[in-house]
Amino acid sequence: VIPTFNEEGNIELLYNKLKETIDPLRLEELELIFVDDGSHDDSLSIIKRIATHDAQVKYISFSRNFGHQLALKAGLDHARFQGVISLDADLQHPVELIPEMIQKWRNGADVVFSKRIDKTLPWFKRTSSKLFYRIVNSLSQIKLEDGVADFRLLDEKVIKALLKYKETNLFIRGIIPSLGFKQVSIEYMPNKRHAGETKYSFSKMLRFALTGIT
């Protein structure tokens, strides 16, 4: 499941990398679900073109920009297989880790979540991130690990539990650890963004943090 917002410069390369990584695994059934979150560039057109040549590629198109978390949930709403991996479309999540995620799942993990290890982050972003997790953990019984991302694998029973949540102001990386089940982590170094700019301005990051806290 791939939430997508104005990523026209990344979609085709991401698709090719995913196919190179996943095809050798010879999975019996597979879908790549792109969720276009109201893009106003050519993202949706590129996704549609890829879908005409590859029956495994599906897409959901939003009428406007609703935000990353709702795009992610929409993809999970429509996912129908035993395990689902979510990742961003900007190529910062290393698709090379997918085989290891699947192996941990096959070994019994219900959730395989990723933790970003990146010492190159600017001081402000690194400090504000640590402060955010410290505040959340001090206010909540659910403890979040610093650097947790929305790059994860979920077993279908976890998704069924997650989809019982009907909030519109979603903080999925906080809901997942609250669900229980067997959860294991995997560390990763993020890749540099291939094209385009980050969609998380300071104001959006602040709203996202406040949503998580409240």
NUTOR-491371 format. One record per residue (C-alpha): residue number from 1; x, y, z; chain; residue in one letter. Coordinates in steps of 0.25 Angstrom, whole numbers, plus 5000, padded with zeros to 4 digits. Example, Ala and Ser with C-alpha at 12.3 -4.5 7.8 and 13.67 -1.06 7.14 Angstrom:
2
<node 1, <5049, 4982, 5031>, A, a>
<node 2, <5055, 4996, 5029>, A, s>
//
This chain:
214
<node 1, <5000, 5000, 5000>, A, v>
<node 2, <5006, 5013, 4995>, A, i>
<node 3, <5000, 5027, 4999>, A, p>
<node 4, <5004, 5036, 4988>, A, t>
<node 5, <5003, 5051, 4987>, A, f>
<node 6, <5010, 5059, 4976>, A, n>
<node 7, <5021, 5049, 4974>, A, e>
<node 8, <5021, 5049, 4959>, A, e>
<node 9, <5036, 5048, 4958>, A, g>
<node 10, <5037, 5036, 4967>, A, n>
<node 11, <5026, 5026, 4964>, A, i>
<node 12, <5032, 5019, 4952>, A, e>
<node 13, <5045, 5017, 4959>, A, l>
<node 14, <5038, 5012, 4971>, A, l>
<node 15, <5030, 5002, 4963>, A, y>
<node 16, <5042, 4997, 4956>, A, n>
<node 17, <5049, 4995, 4969>, A, k>
<node 18, <5038, 4988, 4976>, A, l>
<node 19, <5036, 4978, 4964>, A, k>
<node 20, <5051, 4975, 4964>, A, e>
<node 21, <5050, 4973, 4979>, A, t>
<node 22, <5037, 4965, 4980>, A, i>
<node 23, <5037, 4957, 4967>, A, d>
<node 24, <5048, 4947, 4971>, A, p>
<node 25, <5040, 4944, 4984>, A, l>
<node 26, <5030, 4937, 4975>, A, r>
<node 27, <5018, 4941, 4984>, A, l>
<node 28, <5005, 4934, 4980>, A, e>
<node 29, <4997, 4946, 4980>, A, e>
<node 30, <5001, 4961, 4980>, A, l>
<node 31, <4995, 4975, 4978>, A, e>
<node 32, <5002, 4988, 4978>, A, l>
<node 33, <4991, 4998, 4983>, A, i>
<node 34, <4995, 5013, 4980>, A, f>
<node 35, <4986, 5023, 4988>, A, v>
<node 36, <4986, 5036, 4981>, A, d>
<node 37, <4983, 5047, 4991>, A, d>
<node 38, <4978, 5057, 4982>, A, g>
<node 39, <4991, 5060, 4974>, A, s>
<node 40, <4991, 5072, 4965>, A, h>
<node 41, <5003, 5067, 4957>, A, d>
<node 42, <5003, 5055, 4947>, A, d>
<node 43, <5004, 5045, 4959>, A, s>
<node 44, <4990, 5039, 4956>, A, l>
<node 45, <4993, 5038, 4941>, A, s>
<node 46, <5006, 5031, 4943>, A, i>
<node 47, <4999, 5021, 4952>, A, i>
<node 48, <4988, 5018, 4942>, A, k>
<node 49, <4998, 5016, 4931>, A, r>
<node 50, <5006, 5006, 4939>, A, i>
<node 51, <4993, 4999, 4943>, A, a>
<node 52, <4989, 4997, 4928>, A, t>
<node 53, <5001, 4989, 4926>, A, h>
<node 54, <5002, 4981, 4940>, A, d>
<node 55, <4989, 4975, 4946>, A, a>
<node 56, <4996, 4975, 4959>, A, q>
<node 57, <4995, 4990, 4960>, A, v>
<node 58, <4983, 4996, 4966>, A, k>
<node 59, <4979, 5010, 4970>, A, y>
<node 60, <4970, 5018, 4979>, A, i>
<node 61, <4968, 5033, 4975>, A, s>
<node 62, <4963, 5043, 4985>, A, f>
<node 63, <4955, 5055, 4981>, A, s>
<node 64, <4964, 5064, 4989>, A, r>
<node 65, <4976, 5064, 4998>, A, n>
<node 66, <4972, 5057, 5011>, A, f>
<node 67, <4985, 5054, 5017>, A, g>
<node 68, <4995, 5043, 5018>, A, h>
<node 69, <4989, 5035, 5029>, A, q>
<node 70, <4975, 5034, 5023>, A, l>
<node 71, <4981, 5030, 5010>, A, a>
<node 72, <4989, 5019, 5017>, A, l>
<node 73, <4976, 5015, 5024>, A, k>
<node 74, <4968, 5015, 5010>, A, a>
<node 75, <4979, 5005, 5005>, A, g>
<node 76, <4978, 4996, 5017>, A, l>
<node 77, <4962, 4997, 5015>, A, d>
<node 78, <4964, 4991, 5001>, A, h>
<node 79, <4975, 4981, 5004>, A, a>
<node 80, <4971, 4967, 5003>, A, r>
<node 81, <4983, 4957, 5005>, A, f>
<node 82, <4989, 4951, 5017>, A, q>
<node 83, <5000, 4961, 5019>, A, g>
<node 84, <5001, 4976, 5015>, A, v>
<node 85, <5013, 4985, 5014>, A, i>
<node 86, <5012, 5000, 5014>, A, s>
<node 87, <5022, 5010, 5010>, A, l>
<node 88, <5024, 5024, 5005>, A, d>
<node 89, <5025, 5027, 4990>, A, a>
<node 90, <5037, 5036, 4991>, A, d>
<node 91, <5047, 5025, 4991>, A, l>
<node 92, <5053, 5028, 5005>, A, q>
<node 93, <5048, 5015, 5010>, A, h>
<node 94, <5057, 5004, 5005>, A, p>
<node 95, <5049, 4994, 4998>, A, v>
<node 96, <5061, 4984, 4999>, A, e>
<node 97, <5057, 4981, 5013>, A, l>
<node 98, <5043, 4975, 5009>, A, i>
<node 99, <5049, 4961, 5007>, A, p>
<node 100, <5054, 4962, 5022>, A, e>
<node 101, <5040, 4967, 5027>, A, m>
<node 102, <5033, 4956, 5020>, A, i>
<node 103, <5043, 4946, 5026>, A, q>
<node 104, <5040, 4951, 5040>, A, k>
<node 105, <5025, 4950, 5037>, A, w>
<node 106, <5026, 4936, 5033>, A, r>
<node 107, <5034, 4933, 5045>, A, n>
<node 108, <5022, 4937, 5054>, A, g>
<node 109, <5022, 4953, 5055>, A, a>
<node 110, <5009, 4959, 5053>, A, d>
<node 111, <5015, 4973, 5052>, A, v>
<node 112, <5028, 4976, 5046>, A, v>
<node 113, <5031, 4991, 5048>, A, f>
<node 114, <5042, 5000, 5044>, A, s>
<node 115, <5051, 5009, 5052>, A, k>
<node 116, <5059, 5020, 5045>, A, r>
<node 117, <5073, 5022, 5049>, A, i>
<node 118, <5078, 5035, 5043>, A, d>
<node 119, <5089, 5043, 5049>, A, k>
<node 120, <5089, 5052, 5037>, A, t>
<node 121, <5076, 5059, 5040>, A, l>
<node 122, <5077, 5074, 5043>, A, p>
<node 123, <5078, 5077, 5058>, A, w>
<node 124, <5064, 5083, 5059>, A, f>
<node 125, <5057, 5072, 5053>, A, k>
<node 126, <5065, 5062, 5061>, A, r>
<node 127, <5062, 5069, 5074>, A, t>
<node 128, <5048, 5072, 5071>, A, s>
<node 129, <5045, 5057, 5068>, A, s>
<node 130, <5052, 5053, 5081>, A, k>
<node 131, <5044, 5063, 5089>, A, l>
<node 132, <5031, 5058, 5082>, A, f>
<node 133, <5033, 5044, 5086>, A, y>
<node 134, <5037, 5048, 5100>, A, r>
<node 135, <5024, 5056, 5102>, A, i>
<node 136, <5015, 5045, 5096>, A, v>
<node 137, <5021, 5034, 5104>, A, n>
<node 138, <5020, 5043, 5117>, A, s>
<node 139, <5005, 5044, 5114>, A, l>
<node 140, <5001, 5031, 5109>, A, s>
<node 141, <5001, 5016, 5114>, A, q>
<node 142, <5006, 5012, 5100>, A, i>
<node 143, <5021, 5015, 5098>, A, k>
<node 144, <5025, 5019, 5084>, A, l>
<node 145, <5040, 5016, 5080>, A, e>
<node 146, <5047, 5028, 5074>, A, d>
<node 147, <5048, 5027, 5059>, A, g>
<node 148, <5037, 5018, 5056>, A, v>
<node 149, <5031, 5020, 5042>, A, a>
<node 150, <5019, 5016, 5034>, A, d>
<node 151, <5028, 5006, 5027>, A, f>
<node 152, <5023, 4993, 5033>, A, r>
<node 153, <5017, 4979, 5030>, A, l>
<node 154, <5003, 4976, 5036>, A, l>
<node 155, <4997, 4962, 5037>, A, d>
<node 156, <4982, 4962, 5033>, A, e>
<node 157, <4977, 4960, 5047>, A, k>
<node 158, <4984, 4973, 5051>, A, v>
<node 159, <4978, 4980, 5040>, A, i>
<node 160, <4964, 4975, 5044>, A, k>
<node 161, <4966, 4980, 5058>, A, a>
<node 162, <4972, 4994, 5053>, A, l>
<node 163, <4960, 4996, 5043>, A, l>
<node 164, <4951, 4996, 5055>, A, k>
<node 165, <4956, 5010, 5059>, A, y>
<node 166, <4947, 5020, 5052>, A, k>
<node 167, <4954, 5033, 5056>, A, e>
<node 168, <4956, 5043, 5044>, A, t>
<node 169, <4969, 5049, 5051>, A, n>
<node 170, <4977, 5037, 5051>, A, l>
<node 171, <4991, 5034, 5057>, A, f>
<node 172, <4993, 5020, 5052>, A, i>
<node 173, <5007, 5018, 5057>, A, r>
<node 174, <5001, 5020, 5071>, A, g>
<node 175, <4989, 5011, 5069>, A, i>
<node 176, <4998, 4999, 5064>, A, i>
<node 177, <5006, 4997, 5077>, A, p>
<node 178, <4993, 4999, 5085>, A, s>
<node 179, <4987, 4987, 5078>, A, l>
<node 180, <4996, 4976, 5084>, A, g>
<node 181, <5000, 4964, 5076>, A, f>
<node 182, <5014, 4960, 5073>, A, k>
<node 183, <5022, 4972, 5069>, A, q>
<node 184, <5037, 4972, 5064>, A, v>
<node 185, <5045, 4984, 5059>, A, s>
<node 186, <5055, 4985, 5048>, A, i>
<node 187, <5065, 4997, 5046>, A, e>
<node 188, <5067, 5004, 5034>, A, y>
<node 189, <5075, 5016, 5028>, A, m>
<node 190, <5066, 5025, 5020>, A, p>
<node 191, <5070, 5027, 5005>, A, n>
<node 192, <5071, 5041, 5000>, A, k>
<node 193, <5058, 5046, 4993>, A, r>
<node 194, <5059, 5044, 4978>, A, h>
<node 195, <5051, 5055, 4973>, A, a>
<node 196, <5041, 5066, 4978>, A, g>
<node 197, <5040, 5072, 4992>, A, e>
<node 198, <5036, 5067, 5005>, A, t>
<node 199, <5021, 5069, 5007>, A, k>
<node 200, <5022, 5071, 5022>, A, y>
<node 201, <5024, 5085, 5025>, A, s>
<node 202, <5026, 5090, 5039>, A, f>
<node 203, <5012, 5093, 5041>, A, s>
<node 204, <5007, 5079, 5036>, A, k>
<node 205, <5018, 5073, 5045>, A, m>
<node 206, <5012, 5081, 5057>, A, l>
<node 207, <4998, 5077, 5054>, A, r>
<node 208, <5002, 5062, 5052>, A, f>
<node 209, <5009, 5063, 5066>, A, a>
<node 210, <4997, 5069, 5073>, A, l>
<node 211, <4988, 5058, 5066>, A, t>
<node 212, <4997, 5048, 5072>, A, g>
<node 213, <4998, 5054, 5086>, A, i>
<node 214, <4983, 5056, 5087>, A, t>
//
